[in-house]
Amino acid sequence: MKRTTRTTHNTRKRKLFNIQLRKNKKLLISIVILTMVSIGAVTVYRWPTPSSTKQVSTPATKSTRPGPTAATPVPVVSAPSPAAPATSYPQHANIIATMFYIGEPGDDENGNIPNADSTWDEQWQEHYGGTDSPYKRNGWLPAGFTSKQNPFYIALPYNDLDEEGSRKASASHAYWHAASDGNGSYVKNRWVEVCFKGACAYGQWEDAGPFGEDDWRYVFGSARPANKIDLKAGIDVSPAINDYLKLNSEATVSWRFTDTPPTGPWQQITTK
């Protein structure tokens, strides 16, 4: 009986020892795991619960195109106020151009019409400073005197004033009639672009012609020139424009009005 009791007692001691040993093992394993986690050797994975599961998208392949990254702040810039659109005038193509000049005497080629005066200036030659001869030049300027007005000038077959100096009814077709102050011609001194073989020159409208001064359907519309005389020209150009474009006194050009010509020799002297 005593032997049995001793055996039972020893068995209990072994069981307690085994239990304590297992606890010590678990504690030791926990310490090891915590140590490894703290140094980054082991990553603890937690199985997600349904409430905390989130879908993670696969990162997109990095683009090789230049551009701001997600971390780059994008500056906010206010849109500028739109500028007033520039007036666009229709172009008149395939127009015969002939040369004329201030102080030109009347002969068979110009219908015996001298150019000492213009449609709007009875003292044109005097106000210009002399004869703008195409045979005596100083660059784009006439030689022998100082020009007082723009040597880049043209003539178109329209006059907005009648013989009494009153405004013609057809002047309402001019692009600028609404802005006119009602005094004098509002077509005189207007800028015109003349182009030939890819080159363009700019001149001011200073006379009416060739051979007409009431062809508003052509000047302000889409009609062909009404002139049927000689070459049927639709525009006259000064020696400076003729030389700049190398027209050889007559050529087929295109032209249109412009409000602001680009920088060029035509702005050296402006007629006002």
Order of alpha helices (4+ residues) and beta strands (2+ residues): alpha-beta-alpha-beta-beta-beta-beta-beta-alpha-beta-alpha-beta
